[in-house]
């Protein structure tokens, strides 16, 4: 597994393959929550929502290193255009153990918070 395998899984809309790239103890830092999601099961719930929410998702750039990658993406939430990056850290066995997402503009982050937060039961 690797950041490359994760990218291929996401680009082919294969949720199970994407989840297989995650370490059991992954820490996921969301752009709209202060507290991170911890563990593969918690991240699986979030990814399931994101796979349903994002429209026209595509990676448009990649910067990689020996221990991970930064993947630039474009997507849409309803009528809101979203630009973001996934900062992925992989451990020695190639599984992703830390994942941080940043999005812009602010209106996109708010649309993400409102849409995904509602499914997760988060207060705005």
N, C-alpha and C positions, 0 to 999 in steps of 0.2 A: 504494500500500500504506500501511497505517497500523495503529495499535493496534486501531482499530475493525475493520479487515479481518481482523486476526488473531483477534479475539474471535469474529467471525462464522464464521470457518473452524473454530475449535475447537468452537463450539457446534453446528456441523453435522457434526462428526466427520470433517472433510475434511483429512487429514494433508497432502496435497500443497498445498492452498491455504494452510495454516498455514506450511509450509516456504517457500512463495513470498514470504511477508512478511518473511523473515529476510535480513539482509545476508550476503554470502558470508563476511565476517570477524566474524560475531557472536561475542560473549563471553557465555556462559550460566553464571550462578552458581547452583549447586544448593544446597539446604538440607542436603544430606548428604555433600558432598564438599568438601574444602578447595580443591583445584585446579579452576578453571573449565573448562568444555567450550569449546573454541575452534574456530570454523568451522562453516559450515552442515552439512557432512557429519557431524561429530561430534554436533551437536545433533539432526540427523535420526534418528540411531540412538536417542538418548535419547527423543525425542518418540514414536518408534514404540513403544517399551516403555511409555511413560506412557499412550499412547492405548489399549493393551491392558490396562494395570494398573488405571487409575482406573475406578471404577464410579459411575454416577449423577453424573458431573461436570457442574457448572453454575456459571456466573458469577452472582454475586448482588449485585454492586456495582461501580461504576467511578468513579474520580477521574481526570480527564484534564487535560493541560496542552498547551502548544504543542509540546513535544518528547517526548510520551509519555503513559503512563497507568499507573495502579495498578488492577489488576483483582482483586477479591475473589472467591474461589471456595470451594465446598463440594464434597466428593467422599467416596468411600469406598475403602479398600483392605481387602478381605475384610470383617471385622467392625469395622474401625477407622474411625471418622468422622474426616475431615480437613478442617481449615479453613486457608485460605492466601491469599496474595496473590502476584500476578505484577507485578513492577515492570518496566515496559517503557520503554526509551528508543529513540526513533526519530531517525534522522538527517534531513537536509534533504530527501532524496528519498522519505521515508516508510518506508524499510526499517528494521527493528528491528536495532540494532547492539549493544544491551546488554539483558540479560534476567536478572533476579534473582528467585528464588522463596523465599518464607518460608512455613513451615507450623507449625501447632500442633495439638494439644498434643505434648509430647515423644514420647508413645507413637505418634502418627501419623508423626512424623519417623523414628522407629525402624522402623516398618512399611514406610515408603517406602524407607529404607536397605536393609532386609533383602530386600524384594521386587525393587526395581529394581537394587540392588547385585548381587544374585545373577545377574541377566541380563547385567550389564555385567562380571562377574568381579571386582567390588570386594571387598576384605576388610572384614569388619565390625569 
